[in-house]
Every structure is written in C-alpha cells, then in structure tokens.
Amino acid sequence: MTSTLSGHPQATVVLDPFHCFRGGAGFESIAKLKASQIAISHFNDTPSSPPRIQQHDHSRVLPGDGHLDLRRYLDLLRQVGYRSWLSLELFNEDLWSRDPREVAKIGLDKMRAVAGQ
C-alpha cells in the first residue's frame, strides 16, 4: 500500500472497497496495514457488470447491492484494529436525483445490514 511504500511515519490512506476492486489489489492487502495508517474508510459496492476495468467512480452502488465481499472487507478492517468511521461514498447519479435524506437513510440501513447490525 502507498502509506507503507512512502516511508513516511505519518502517511495514511483512505480505503475504498471500489478502488480496492477497481485497482486489482483486492481486500487482502488491507491486512498489511496498521489501523494508524488508515485515515478513513469509504463504504460502497460495485456491480458485477461491466468488467472491473470498465467500471468508473459512477459505477458504485449501495453496500449490499453489488457483488463485493464487504463482510470480508469489514473483517480485515477489524483485524488490523481499525475502529473508526465508514463513510458512504457514491457517485451514482441515479441516487443524486433522489431526496438526500431518503438516500442517507437507505444507505445507513444497507451499511448496517452488511455489517450485521
């Protein structure tokens, strides 16, 4: 991960399930981090189609609406000791056209469902 490669003792990363998938690193690379190297974690999902290489920021969907193993993502965050924020980050124009409070509530409900809460 970039924070480890930088060599700077205070370097941090912003984790994002979509970028772990899109970049091809997968979630297992999270195990190489320390909690102190994670500034925050975005939380989102991505559809199984189109193929990974053809997906872009706007491809993100609500947690649980895609194919990513988000429970594994959360397990890895817990394993490295990360106990901070999960930030719902979506660049999905269909969601932007809806009432923001409605989207926030749906997003929180879906995040809780994935987290098993």
Secondary structure as a PSIPRED ss2 file (coil, helix, strand):
# PSIPRED VFORMAT (PSIPRED V4.0)

   1 M C   1.000  0.000  0.000
   2 T H   0.000  1.000  0.000
   3 S H   0.000  1.000  0.000
   4 T H   0.000  1.000  0.000
   5 L H   0.000  1.000  0.000
   6 S H   0.000  1.000  0.000
   7 G C   1.000  0.000  0.000
   8 H C   1.000  0.000  0.000
   9 P C   1.000  0.000  0.000
  10 Q C   1.000  0.000  0.000
  11 A C   1.000  0.000  0.000
  12 T C   1.000  0.000  0.000
  13 V E   0.000  0.000  1.000
  14 V E   0.000  0.000  1.000
  15 L E   0.000  0.000  1.000
  16 D C   1.000  0.000  0.000
  17 P H   0.000  1.000  0.000
  18 F H   0.000  1.000  0.000
  19 H H   0.000  1.000  0.000
  20 C H   0.000  1.000  0.000
  21 F H   0.000  1.000  0.000
  22 R H   0.000  1.000  0.000
  23 G H   0.000  1.000  0.000
  24 G C   1.000  0.000  0.000
  25 A C   1.000  0.000  0.000
  26 G C   1.000  0.000  0.000
  27 F H   0.000  1.000  0.000
  28 E H   0.000  1.000  0.000
  29 S H   0.000  1.000  0.000
  30 I H   0.000  1.000  0.000
  31 A H   0.000  1.000  0.000
  32 K H   0.000  1.000  0.000
  33 L C   1.000  0.000  0.000
  34 K C   1.000  0.000  0.000
  35 A H   0.000  1.000  0.000
  36 S H   0.000  1.000  0.000
  37 Q H   0.000  1.000  0.000
  38 I E   0.000  0.000  1.000
  39 A E   0.000  0.000  1.000
  40 I E   0.000  0.000  1.000
  41 S E   0.000  0.000  1.000
  42 H E   0.000  0.000  1.000
  43 F E   0.000  0.000  1.000
  44 N C   1.000  0.000  0.000
  45 D E   0.000  0.000  1.000
  46 T C   1.000  0.000  0.000
  47 P C   1.000  0.000  0.000
  48 S C   1.000  0.000  0.000
  49 S C   1.000  0.000  0.000
  50 P C   1.000  0.000  0.000
  51 P C   1.000  0.000  0.000
  52 R H   0.000  1.000  0.000
  53 I H   0.000  1.000  0.000
  54 Q H   0.000  1.000  0.000
  55 Q C   1.000  0.000  0.000
  56 H C   1.000  0.000  0.000
  57 D H   0.000  1.000  0.000
  58 H H   0.000  1.000  0.000
  59 S H   0.000  1.000  0.000
  60 R C   1.000  0.000  0.000
  61 V E   0.000  0.000  1.000
  62 L C   1.000  0.000  0.000
  63 P C   1.000  0.000  0.000
  64 G C   1.000  0.000  0.000
  65 D C   1.000  0.000  0.000
  66 G C   1.000  0.000  0.000
  67 H C   1.000  0.000  0.000
  68 L C   1.000  0.000  0.000
  69 D C   1.000  0.000  0.000
  70 L H   0.000  1.000  0.000
  71 R H   0.000  1.000  0.000
  72 R H   0.000  1.000  0.000
  73 Y H   0.000  1.000  0.000
  74 L H   0.000  1.000  0.000
  75 D H   0.000  1.000  0.000
  76 L H   0.000  1.000  0.000
  77 L H   0.000  1.000  0.000
  78 R H   0.000  1.000  0.000
  79 Q H   0.000  1.000  0.000
  80 V C   1.000  0.000  0.000
  81 G C   1.000  0.000  0.000
  82 Y C   1.000  0.000  0.000
  83 R C   1.000  0.000  0.000
  84 S C   1.000  0.000  0.000
  85 W C   1.000  0.000  0.000
  86 L E   0.000  0.000  1.000
  87 S E   0.000  0.000  1.000
  88 L E   0.000  0.000  1.000
  89 E C   1.000  0.000  0.000
  90 L C   1.000  0.000  0.000
  91 F C   1.000  0.000  0.000
  92 N C   1.000  0.000  0.000
  93 E H   0.000  1.000  0.000
  94 D H   0.000  1.000  0.000
  95 L H   0.000  1.000  0.000
  96 W H   0.000  1.000  0.000
  97 S C   1.000  0.000  0.000
  98 R C   1.000  0.000  0.000
  99 D C   1.000  0.000  0.000
 100 P H   0.000  1.000  0.000
 101 R H   0.000  1.000  0.000
 102 E H   0.000  1.000  0.000
 103 V H   0.000  1.000  0.000
 104 A H   0.000  1.000  0.000
 105 K H   0.000  1.000  0.000
 106 I H   0.000  1.000  0.000
 107 G H   0.000  1.000  0.000
 108 L H   0.000  1.000  0.000
 109 D H   0.000  1.000  0.000
 110 K H   0.000  1.000  0.000
 111 M H   0.000  1.000  0.000
 112 R H   0.000  1.000  0.000
 113 A H   0.000  1.000  0.000
 114 V H   0.000  1.000  0.000
 115 A H   0.000  1.000  0.000
 116 G C   1.000  0.000  0.000
 117 Q C   1.000  0.000  0.000
